[in-house]
Amino acid sequence: MPLRRRWTRLLCAAGLAGAAALPYAQAGAVARGGAGPRAGAEAPGGRSGPRLAAVGQRAGAEAPLRVATYNIAAGAGADHVFDPGRTARALRALRADVIGLQEVDVHWGARSQGRDLAAELADALGMRVFFAPLYSLGPAQAGGPRREFGVAVLSRLPVLSTGNHAITRLSTQDPHPVPAPAPGFGEAVVRVRGVPVHVYVTHLDYRADPAVRRAQTGDMLRIMAEDCDGGGRCPRQVLVGDFNAEAAAPELAPLWRRLTDAVPAGARPTYPAGAPVRRIDYVTVSDGIGVRGAAVAGTIASDHRPVVADLVVRREPP
């Protein structure tokens, strides 16, 4: 499996009830403790936050799950001001159980003051975090931390395992890049009322030429298929992220044969946040997961707007 690499780095946010004192857990470890959903006005799924269009669900056989995705632009808002506190407030307002983040700096450099945004946001929200670096460079100074940039998963739910997979990329750190496998396709398996749900977070290539995105789409689907058994039975899967393409783009077409876009056609665009004209940020789901509603939040804490969806995880085999 040449395109499958597993780097695991699981952070347990400080202050979680029963959390381990060690900051990192090994591959396959279970994150313990964690804060539950915060109190507030009720919305579909029993949580507060952006109002979602509800769809009926069967009681008992399904478990609610609120999932969001947000490209946080390394903590800078649409006004280009670095303000991770504002980022945290925007994330908290989503009231999500699981959030996929893109453009996350961990000691990356001056633009984010060398801070560990993954750990800081997890601590501010009382959530577990798994950070999957796309780039991991040597320290700026001897003895300093590595400079890293990538995606992350924040979770209020127990995390059963994590992985950082390689997909085709065109590096922004190479003056003469060629398409090659590189990490940064993150996966966290969370437990939703006893049911394992595989949550993937991605950030696809931004260039006008769709060739790399086309390859990345194939890579992601192949990696996700590795979770299925020999009979073709697959676990419940959620793929979120910044796809850097609109839903009708030909390079995304293979995704829609396997996954469902949680946001209905004609939904509000997500980019650029100040005056959005394109919908390029997605929550998508596999068989075994239903959609009760979805919304694009109106914050400008980044140059993207977040997407949040209320899902129902079917507890019987899909």
Disulfide bonds with the S-S distance in Angstrom:
Cys228-Cys234 1.91
